[in-house]
Amino acid sequence: MRRILLALLLLTGVAHARSEKTLAYQREPAWAASVRFLRVDAKMKVVEKDADAGYVLFEYVEEKKTFRGSLEVVEVVKSGRKAVRFVLTIEDRPSWVEIELLTKLERKLRAELGSPSPEPTPPPSKEPPKPDETKPEAPKDDGPPVSDTP
């Protein structure tokens, strides 16, 4: 029994959660709104930030305990258009805490910047549609169909 307990203790590690969300906003206004969200709305202490590199280090306080966290704001191309990926990490906290903060951040962005732009519709194809070769043949007009059963 002691060996099993010892093995379990040695195999357990620190949980590293990382949550992310991609939204179709421009990077600069999204960056500013994200820092405001952390500092003002979430009332977190911002330890370090770098707008050019796109990261914020902050302290998350829960039940009188302080946890280190980071938010990365990365510009990406998704479906042929620019978008922003928000990557949130809070050490030693479950992922639902990060997801909850990302959801609140998304609400803040929608309130300040409006809804993200919808995905562009694909351009119509220039080629005429090809006839479908698997299309069944049209019925022959030999009169009404006749049933095998009376």
C-alpha positions in Angstrom: 0.0 0.0 0.0 2.8 2.4 0.8 4.5 1.7 -2.5 1.3 2.6 -4.4 0.9 5.8 -2.4 4.6 6.7 -2.9 4.3 6.0 -6.7 1.2 8.3 -6.9 2.9 11.1 -5.1 6.0 10.9 -7.3 3.9 10.8 -10.5 1.7 13.8 -9.7 2.8 17.1 -11.1 1.7 20.6 -11.3 -1.3 21.2 -13.5 -0.6 23.6 -16.4 -3.8 24.9 -18.0 -3.9 27.1 -21.0 -7.1 28.5 -22.6 -7.4 30.4 -25.8 -10.0 32.2 -27.9 -9.7 33.7 -31.4 -11.8 36.7 -32.3 -11.9 38.9 -35.4 -10.7 42.2 -33.9 -7.8 44.4 -34.8 -4.8 43.9 -32.5 -4.2 47.4 -31.1 -7.7 48.2 -29.9 -8.1 44.6 -28.6 -4.8 44.9 -26.7 -5.8 48.2 -25.0 -9.2 46.8 -24.0 -7.6 43.6 -22.7 -5.2 45.5 -20.4 -8.1 47.7 -19.2 -10.2 44.6 -18.5 -7.5 43.0 -16.4 -6.7 46.2 -14.5 -10.1 47.8 -14.1 -12.8 45.2 -14.5 -11.1 42.1 -13.1 -9.2 44.2 -10.5 -6.0 42.4 -11.0 -2.5 43.7 -10.4 -0.6 44.1 -13.7 3.0 43.1 -13.0 4.5 43.6 -16.4 3.2 44.4 -19.9 4.7 44.8 -23.4 2.4 46.0 -26.2 4.9 45.2 -28.9 5.4 41.6 -27.8 1.7 41.3 -26.9 1.8 40.0 -23.4 0.6 40.9 -19.9 1.7 39.3 -16.6 -0.7 39.7 -13.8 -1.6 38.4 -10.3 -4.9 36.6 -9.8 -6.1 36.6 -6.2 -8.5 33.9 -5.0 -9.3 33.2 -1.3 -6.4 35.3 -0.1 -4.0 33.3 -2.3 -2.1 34.9 -5.2 -1.5 33.1 -8.5 0.6 34.2 -11.4 -1.1 34.6 -14.8 -0.4 35.8 -18.3 -2.4 37.0 -21.2 -1.0 36.9 -24.7 -2.6 38.8 -27.6 -1.4 37.4 -30.9 -2.4 38.5 -34.4 -3.2 35.5 -36.6 -4.7 34.9 -40.0 -7.9 32.7 -39.9 -10.0 32.0 -43.0 -7.9 34.5 -45.0 -8.4 37.4 -42.7 -6.7 38.9 -39.7 -7.9 38.0 -36.2 -6.6 38.1 -32.7 -5.9 35.1 -30.5 -6.1 35.6 -26.7 -4.1 33.0 -24.8 -4.7 33.0 -21.0 -2.8 31.0 -18.5 -3.2 31.1 -14.7 -0.8 28.8 -12.8 -2.2 26.2 -10.4 -5.8 27.0 -11.3 -8.3 24.9 -13.2 -9.0 25.7 -16.8 -12.6 26.8 -16.0 -11.2 29.9 -14.3 -9.4 30.9 -17.5 -12.4 30.1 -19.6 -14.6 32.3 -17.4 -12.1 35.2 -17.7 -11.9 34.8 -21.4 -15.7 34.9 -21.6 -15.8 38.1 -19.6 -13.0 39.6 -21.8 -15.0 38.7 -24.9 -18.1 40.6 -23.4 -15.8 43.6 -22.6 -14.5 43.6 -26.2 -18.0 43.4 -27.6 -19.2 46.3 -25.4 -16.2 48.5 -26.3 -15.4 47.5 -29.9 -18.7 46.0 -31.1 -19.3 42.6 -32.5 -16.4 41.0 -34.4 -16.7 41.2 -38.2 -18.4 38.1 -39.7 -16.4 35.8 -41.9 -16.4 36.9 -45.5 -18.5 35.0 -48.0 -16.5 33.0 -50.5 -16.4 34.5 -54.0 -18.6 32.8 -56.5 -16.8 30.3 -58.7 -16.0 31.5 -62.2 -16.5 28.1 -63.8 -20.0 27.0 -64.8 -21.3 24.1 -62.7 -20.4 20.7 -64.2 -23.3 18.3 -65.0 -23.6 15.7 -62.3 -22.6 12.3 -63.7 -24.3 10.4 -60.9 -27.6 12.1 -61.6 -30.3 9.5 -62.4 -31.7 9.4 -65.9 -35.0 11.1 -66.5 -38.0 8.6 -66.6 -39.1 7.6 -70.0 -42.6 8.8 -70.9 -44.2 5.4 -71.7 -47.3 6.2 -69.7 -48.2 5.8 -66.1 -46.1 3.5 -63.9 -47.4 0.0 -63.5 -47.3 -1.7 -60.1 -46.3 -5.4 -59.8 -48.9 -5.9 -57.0 -52.6 -5.6 -57.6 
